[in-house]
């Protein structure tokens, strides 16, 4: 059973950050990235930390530091980004049936299986798309 799912808000922001990095010349400071995405720096840095841990981007600390892509956009599959954002436990509103006493155990199990299938469908679709597919001239 899937214990963790990608937080869709985090995934969306991660993809947007990667698009900015793909179009940015050199290292992009987190403040500049947050400004471009109209996001709070603290929130964005949490997302960037997961992308660094997953080896999707690299970070250079210090005054002249910033972030950059590790791979070419055509080699970076969106499924990798989705997987990197699996740091969150399943959101409460994502078929949360674990504590629902109104469901019989078999029904609860079937709903959990559906949740896992949904995650697999999403991942299968994202394995077909790269970051380059989202970049338009």
N, C-alpha and C positions, 0 to 999 in steps of 0.2 A: 504494500500500500504506500502511496506517495505521502511522505511526512512533511515535505516542504514543497511549496509552489512558488513560482516567481511572482513577486508583487508587481502587478501590472503597471502601477504608477512608477515604480522604480525602473521597470523594464523600459517604459516609454521615455523616461528621462535619460536613461543610459544610452538608448539608441540616438536620441537627439544630441547628447554630448559627443557621441562618436562621429556623428555627421559634422559637427563643428570642428572636431579634431582633424577629420579627414580633409577639411577645406582650409585648415589653419597652417600657415607657414611656420615651421619650427615648433618650439615648446609653447604650449598655451597655459598661462597661469590660471589657477582655479578661479580667481576673482574675475578674470576676463571671460572665462567660460560661463560662470554664473550670471554675469551681466548679459551676455549674448542670449542665454536661455531664460532670462528673467526669473532666476531661481535664487534661493538662499544658498550662500556658500557652504554652510554647515551641512545642509541636506545633500547638496551635490557632492561634497567630499565623501560622504558615507557611500554613495553610489560608486564614485571613482575608486574608493578603496577595494570594493568587490571586483571591479574591472582589472585593477592592478593584480590582485591575488589570483585572478583567473588567467593572467598573462595576456590580456587583450590590449591593455595600454601599459605604458611605463611612466614612472614618475621620477622627476629629478627635484630634490628638495633644495631650498636655499633661495637667495635673492633673485637669481636668474633661472629659477626652476619653473616647472610646469609639467604638463602631460602631453604625451604623443602616442599615436597608434604603434603597436608592435608589428602588425601585419598590414599588408596592402588591403584596401577595402574589398577587393574582389576575392580575397582569401579568408575574409572574416564572415562566418555564417551567423545569422541572427540567432540561431539555436544556441550558439556559444554564449551570447549575451544573455539570453533567457536563462540558461543554466547558471550563469554567474550571479544572477539576481535571485537565485533560490536560497538566499540566506535567511529569508523570512519563513516562519511557519505558515501554514495555510491561513489565509485571511479568514476572519470570522464569518464573512458573508459568502465564502466559496464552498457551498454545499457542506456547511458545518452540521453534521448530524451525530457527532460523537456523544453528546450529552442529551439528546432528545429522547425522552422516555416514551413519547407517543408512537415511536416506530418499533416494530418487532425487530429482533436481532437480524433476521434475514433481510428485511427491508433496509436496515441501516447498512448492512454489508453490501447490498446492491448499490446503494447510493455512494458508498465509498469507492466501489469499483468504477462507477460512472465518473467520479471525480478523477480517478487515476487515468481512465481512458481519455478524458478531456485534456489532461496534461500531455498525454502522448500524442493526441491529434495536433495540439499546438506545436509541440516540438517537431513533429514530422513536417508540418508546413514550414516552420522556420528553418529547417535544414535545407530547404529549397531556395532560400533567399540569402544574399550576401549584403553587406553594407553598401557595396557598389551599386546594387539594384535600387537603392534609395537616393543615390547621388544623381542629380540632374544638372546639366549645364544651363 
